[in-house]
Amino acid sequence: MAYEVVTARFRTELHARWSVFFDVLDVPWVYEPRSFPAADGSVCTPAFWLPSERIWFAAEEENAPSWWSRFTAAVIGSDDLWEPWNDDGDDPVEGPQIEVGGEWHGEVVLCLGGIPDGYTPCRDLTGGPWHRHDLGMYANGDTPYRWTVCPWCGLFGVTFWGYAERLPCLCLDDGKVDNSADERLMDAYQAAAEERFAPEDDSRPDYPVARRFLVRQEGTELAEERCTRRCRSVGDQMRAELPPGAYPEVPDGADTLCGECPGFVCTECGQQPAARAGAECGSCEPPVRLTYWRARQILNERAAEAGHASRRSAREINTLINRETGVRSRNRATLADLAAGLTLVERWIADPPGPPRRDGAAPAPVRRGTGPDARRGAAPGTERVGGPGGSRGR
């Protein structure tokens, strides 16, 4: 399986930064997976859906979407809801009802303000990363809620005050454990705040902010480029165009081929593009997305695995990877270079005796040096880079 560089587009820079936060924590997300109709004919489009946690998440600098409370009521099945972020939040919410199917029920979380402060690790409830956000977020009509992780199993979620004992894993039996300033969360807040994006694209005014990352799913970018946003399988077209019984059975593969573009359609929903035949789309099966720094970290980890499997030194492994990807030093590597390196090293792990090359030939052995770098065991072209979480690795 090859790694691939993929571009995602967002309505706001804040949304793009939150996507980085989730990616650093390996939390799958879907951006604007669908819109929901209201009784007056308007539509509501929440920003993020976290399928593993079953959480709807919205992030705005100042004001909540006008329909957010009514959407919350529809998701959690409550007719008695308030807006605590408004001055008149003691008045019940009124307005046209919103229809949300049971498959989309879960928790509903709203964050007003920018990315939390990842540089203030205070565990005091009145301080820490949420000190600029009225101490937390709004969830299911209540506040303050915070992202947290279980200190034992690492489960990610959102709880009142960030108390980890309230997570569904139930690893913590007694007492209140505020883990909203966990080091993993702080690293993710820092990474989200520091991420750089490409200049805004005037050709896509609704989604001007572009962000690039890696996915371990070959064909994803091409599928998005080909997609006409009118996904429908060839099998569905055949069933709709001909009377019942005209075909004894739909030909093999017809339900995986898109009838609107030269690509594939999701076998689960049939409404989104798939990277390959028989695969699900990014909404039905969100891939783990790797930031630049996360990709470098994983490349180091995979290189260590390859070294252990092939009985080679870390120095030799990393030198071979740099050579085959055409990178003089790892700190100059692009996302595409990292994608190539990760693809190569995973093939290497699968076949330790013969480290692969991009052209399919076996690489020449690395000549061991005699200088100070060699004596220290450092690999040419590697370095330790500071940033969120300390060392970034090579």
N, C-alpha and C positions, 0 to 999 in steps of 0.2 A: 504494500500500500504506500503510495507516494504522498508526500506533504505538498501543499499547494498554497500560494498566496491568494487571498480573497479580499475583495473590497466590500465594505458595508457602508451604507449611507444613512444619515440620521437627520432629523429635523433641526436639532440644536446641538451645540457643542457639549452641553451638559449631559444630554442623553449619551453621546459618544463616550464621555468620560465614565459614566456609570457602566457602560459595556466593558470598559477596561477593568474596572473594579471586579465585576463578575468573572472576567476571564482569568485574572490573576489568581482567583480562588477556585478555578476550574468549575464554576457554576454555569451550566448551560442556560442560555437565554434565547428568546425569540423577540424580535423587534416588530411591533405592530402586527401581530399575526392575523388579526381580523378586526372588523368594525361591527358594532352592535347597534341595532335600530332602536330608536325611542318611539313612544306612542305618537309623537307629533311629527314623525317622518325624519327627524334629524338622526345623525349617527354619532356614536361615541367610539373613539379609537384610542385605547390605552397604549402606553408606550412599550412596556416590557411584560412578558409572560415568562416566569421561571417554572418550567414544567415539572422538574424534580421536586421543588418545594410547593408547587401549586400556589404561586404568589403572583398577583398583578401588582406592578410597581410603576408609579409615576414620579417624575422629578421635574420640578419647575423652580425657577429662581425666586419668584414671589408669590404668584397666585395659582390656586388650584384650578383645574379645568371646571367649567361651570357645571358639568354633568357628573363630576367625580363622586359626589355623595349618593346620587341616585344610582350610579353604577355599583357603588359599594353595597347599597341596599339590595340590588338585584343579585349580586354575587353571593352574599352571605345569607340571603333570605330574611331580611329584617324590614319591617314597616316602620320602625321607630329609630330614626337616625338623626344625628346633629352634625354641625360643621364646627368643630372646636377651634379651627384656625381663623374663624371670622369673629368680629366683635359681637355680632348678634347670633353667635353659634348656639345659644340656648333655645332658639326657635327650631321646631322640627323642619326637616327639608321637604320642600314641595316642588312639584314639577312633573312632567310626563314620565311615565314609567319606561324603564329600559328592559329589553328582553335579553336574557343571558341563559344559554342552555346549560344543563347540569354538568356537561363535560368541561365547562369552564369555571366551575365553582371552586372556591378556595379562599385565600386571604387577599386583602386589598390594602396596599401600603402606599402612602404618599410622603414624599420628602420635599419640603420647601426650603430652598437655599442651595448653595453650591455643594461641592464634595466636602465631607467632614474633614476635620483637621487631623491629618495623619502624623503630625509631629508633636502632639500633646498626649502622651500615653497615660495621663492621670486616670486612676481608676475611681476617683471620687465621682459620685453620681452627678454632681453639678459641674464637673469639668470634663476632661477627656476629649475625644474627637467630636462630641456633639455639643460642645459649649456654645457654638454659634447658631444652633438650630432649635432654640427653645427646648433643649435637652433631648430631642429625639424626633421621631417621625410620627405620622398619624396612621393607625392601622384599625380597620373595621370600625371606624368612628370613635376610637379611643386614642389616648396619647399619655406618656411618650413611649414609643417603641424604638428599638435599636437592632441593627444587625449584630449577631453574635455567633459564636462557634462553640461546640462542646470541647472542653479541654482534654477529654479522654478520647473520643472517637473522631473529632473534627467535623461533626455534622454542622452544616450551615443553616441559619434560619433567622427569623425575626421574632423577638419576644418583648414583653413589657420590661422596660429599663435594661434590656439586654441580658436578663437573667437566664443563664445557660441551663439551669435545672428545669426550665419550662420547655426545652426542646423535646421533640417526640422520641428521641433516642432513650431518654430516661436513664442516662448513665449516672446522673447525680441524684442521690436520694433525698438528702436533707440540706436545709439551709439555702440561703440566697447567694448565688455566685454570679456577680456582674462580670461578664467576659466580653463586654463590648469594646474593650481596648486591647483585645488579644493581638499579639504581634503579627499574626497572619492578616488580620483585618487592617492593622495600621500600615503594613506593607502595601496592601491593595489600595488604600486611600491615597498613599503617596504616589503610587504608580499612576493612578487615575488623574491626580492633579498635575503630574509632570508630563503626561503623554502629549506628543505633538501631532498635529493633524495637517493634512494638505490644505492649501488655500481653498476657500469656498468656491464651489462650482456653480457658475451662473446658469449653466444649461439644465441644472436640476434644482430649480428654486424651492421646491417643497422639501428636498433633502440635500441641503447645500454642504453638509459636513461629511467628508469621506474618511474612513479609517481602514487601514490595511492590517491583516493579521494572517496567521497560518492555520490551516485545518488539515487533519489527516484524512482527507477525502478527495481523491483525484477526480477532476471533472466538475467541481463545484462552481468555479469561476465561469467556465464555458457555459454551463447550464444557465447561469444567471444572465449572461450576455445574449444567449439565444432566445430566452423566454419572452413571449409576447404579452404576458400577463393575462392570457386567455386559455390557460391550461385545460386540456381535455384529451383523454386518451383516445387512440384509434378505436379501441373496443367500444367505448361509450358512443362514439360517433356512429359506428356500425349499428349499434342497438337502436339508436334514435332515428336513423334514416330509413331503416327497413322494417317491415311489419314483423311482429313477434313470430318466431319460428322460421324466419327466412334463412337464418344460419343455425345449423344443428348445434354448433358451438363456436365461440369466438376463437380465431386462430391463436396459436401459442405466441405470446409476446405482445399481442395487440393491446393489452391493458397496461403495458409499461411504456409504450411509444406515445409521444405527444402528437396529436393531430394538427397542432397549430404551429409547430416549429420543428426543426430537425434535431430533436432532443428527446428526453425521457420525462415521464410524469410520475409523481409520487404514487406508490401503490397503496398508500393508506388513505389519503384524502382526495387524490385525483385532481387537486386544484393548484399545486405548486410544482416547480421544476425539481427533478431529481438528478443527481450526479451521474447515475448509471442505471441500466435496466434492472428493475426489481428493487431499487432502493427507495427509501423514504426521503421526503424533503426536509429542509432545515427547520421547519415548524413542527413536524411530527416527530422528528428525531434530531434535535439540535446537536451539532457537533461541538466538541470542546475546541475553543479557539485559543490560539497561543499568541500572546503579545511578543514583541521583539525580545525582551529580556527573559520571558518565560521560555521562549524557544531556545535561547542560548543556554539557559540552565538545563533544559532537558537534553540538549545536544551533549553537554558535559556528562550528564548522567548516563546517557546511552553510550558514549565513548568509553566510560569506565566499564560498562557491561561488556562491550566488545573486547576490551583489553583483557578482562577476566576470562572470557570465552576462548580467545585466541592466544592467550598467554603472551601478550605483548605489553609493553610499557605504555602508560598514559601519554608520554611524550611522543612515542611513535604513532599512536592512534590519532592524536590531534594533528600531527604533522601530515599524515596521509589524508585526513579529511580536508585540511586546508589546501593541500596540493590538488586534490581532485576537484574541489569546488573553485579553484582559481583565486583563493583568498590569501593575501600575503600575511595579514594579521587579523585575528578574529574580530577586533574592535572596528574593522572596516567592512565587515560582512553586512550585506543587505538581507532583507527578509527572504529574497529569492535564494541567496547563498545558503541561508540557514535551512530553507526547505530542501535544497539539494543535499546538504550535509546530513540532515536527519533521515532523509530517504536512504542515502548510502549506508549510514551506520546501522540502520535497522536491518538492511539486507545483510550486512556483515554479521550482526548478531545471529541472524537466522542461518548463516553459512560461515562459521568462524574460520575454517581452513583457508578460504579464498576471499579476502576482502575485495569487494566489487569496485569497479571504476564506472564512471558515467558512460564510457564508450564500450563497456563490457569486457575490457582486457584486464589482466591482473596487474596491479601496480608494482613498480620497482621497489625493492626494500629501502627503508630509510637509513641513511648513513648516520651513524652515531658520532656526535661531535666530541671534542675534548676540551672545549672552553669552559668558562665558569658557569654558563647556563646549563651545559650538559651535566656538570658535576652536581649542580643543585637539583637536577631533575626537571628543570623548567623546559617547556616546549617552545621552540621558536614560533612567534606569532600568537602567543597567548598572553593573557593579562588578567588581573583582577580589577574589576571596575566597581566603584562605589555607587550607591544609590539605594532605593527602597529595599530593605531587607539586608543591607550590608553588601557582601561580595556578590557580584554578578557571575563570577566564573569566567571561563575563557571566552 
